[in-house]
Amino acid sequence: MTTGIPHWFTSSYSGNGGSCVEVATNLAATHGTVPVRDSKVPAGPELHLSASAFTVFVAGVKSDEFDIA
């Protein structure tokens, strides 16, 4: 767990369908992690990804690697 305070934000690409996640990229440089949480349950659990794993995940999303439709 990190000791910094996450500054949460939701992507501008997120719709209002309720299936959004929030991320706090402000901890990547100082702690090497990117916390992720469910935007519908902000007091719920957080998943802390390594900065490099988050970078790979975002690249996969941008290239439609996870598109199952």
Buried (B, 14 or more C-beta within 10 A) or exposed (E): EBEEEBEBEEEEEBEEEEEBBBBBBBBBEEBEBBBBBBBEEEEEEBEBBEBEEBEEBBEEEEEEEEEEE
